[in-house]
Amino acid sequence: MTFVDTLLTTTHIEKSSHLLDPWNGSGTVTEAACRGSYPVAGVDLNPVMVVVARARCVSDRELPSLMPLGLEIIEHARRSKCAEDTDPLRVWVKPAAATAFRSIECAIVKLLVQHSNSDKVGLVRDVDGFSDLASFYYLAMFRSLRSLLKGYYCSNPTWIKRPMDLDQRLSFTSCQVYASFKNEVQFLLDHAGTSPSGFDTDVHIKLNSSTNLDFGDSIFDLVVGSPPYCTRIDYAVATSIELSALGYHPDSTLKVLRKSLMGTSTITRHNECQESDFGPACIKFIKALAIHPSKASISYYLPNHLQYFTALRQSTRELARVLKVGGGCVLVVQDSFYKDIHNDLPKIVTEMCRIDGLRLRRREDFFLKRSMAGINPKVKVYRTGADACESVLCFEKLREIPKSA
């Protein structure tokens, strides 16, 4: 049983309670809520994650028809080749392989997605128009891309290499691509869960930002989520191959998306933020970072962290706004270090939430011997280990905050 399953079981919330995950990612919370028959909403700014999360909510009543429909998608792809010189898939693979992948993608859109530009190649797709069923086949295509393009992945699991020139792109026949897609459809079927409810619950998974949630005030009974850790993991680059299948080009539209994601390693703009609203722990960390002698501390790392904390503060304010008085909020966060300065994110989040009337009721810490910091061998210059503390923070909303606050 997953952490979310255990949480939903032990909190004894009503089946009519509305749940929200503001950083839904691959959809662990929304899938668990679906299986438990809870109304749930999940949002994420990465369209790949929106598709993956929706795919996990396909009704078990659809399972018998998924392979026959997958074969129909392949046959449709064989008959109608979709090719374009500017296809972002051609960044990674040679034209024949790109055409085969794009033909599968166009077949999925043609058969399962209704919009006016369904036959356009290389166009950024509106994933909010994807059904759970369409998302299932997109997930199979994503998995096929990852399987065949595994040579682009390196020791850092959040970074994807790009071919240096056109001749270094990978080459696959259309038969290889179609066979891989079919195998991934079968894999997803073999590992599909079952739900006694058949996933009839009310579920909404959409493209949205935790900093500006598209929901009314005081409508959720429970918020469960994990904000991106302050470790400069570039989630857009980590999914750049899948994003290329959705029409995002690494040299243009992907860069725009990359700048919008919370925790991005890029610096998008000068942040005019009120640091006094961050809380004492955050202010202490920022001041220590600002005077650190390490190269680029003040030119890059300071504005990058300010950008992150601004987005985090906007998010905690939004969570408090959409949560009902008396409602619960469970956040999973992890601390980190800038060089030798401790970034106590659990304490920072606790202080930020307190400002908006969320009181910490319980905290559970789990110490990790391995973390993303361990990938960088230079970490030993500043401290002896790369241990991290992952904390589960349980809040209760005690009051409404005036809108002018």
Sequence and secondary structure as in RCSB ss.txt:
>XXXX:A:sequence
MTFVDTLLTTTHIEKSSHLLDPWNGSGTVTEAACRGSYPVAGVDLNPVMVVVARARCVSDRELPSLMPLGLEIIE
HARRSKCAEDTDPLRVWVKPAAATAFRSIECAIVKLLVQHSNSDKVGLVRDVDGFSDLASFYYLAMFRSLRSLLK
GYYCSNPTWIKRPMDLDQRLSFTSCQVYASFKNEVQFLLDHAGTSPSGFDTDVHIKLNSSTNLDFGDSIFDLVVG
SPPYCTRIDYAVATSIELSALGYHPDSTLKVLRKSLMGTSTITRHNECQESDFGPACIKFIKALAIHPSKASISY
YLPNHLQYFTALRQSTRELARVLKVGGGCVLVVQDSFYKDIHNDLPKIVTEMCRIDGLRLRRREDFFLKRSMAGI
NPKVKVYRTGADACESVLCFEKLREIPKSA
>XXXX:A:secstr
  HHHHHHHHHT  TT  EEETT TT HHHHHHHHTT  EEEEES HHHHHHHHHTT  GGGHHHHHHHHHHHHH
HHHHS    TT GGGGTB HHHHHHHHHHHHHHHHHH   TTTT TT    GGG  HHHHHHHHHHHHHHHHHTG
GGB SSTT B   SSGGGSB   HHHHHHHHHHHHHHHHHT    TTTT S EEEEE  TTS SS SS EEEEEE
    SS   HHHHTHHHHHHTT  TTTHHHHHHHHSTT SS  S     GGGS HHHHHHHHHHHT  STTIIII
IHHHHHHHHHHHHHHHHHHHHHEEEEEEEEEEEE EEETTEEE HHHHHHHHHHHTTEEEEEEEEEEES  GGGG
 GGGGGT S   EEEEEEEEEE S   TT 
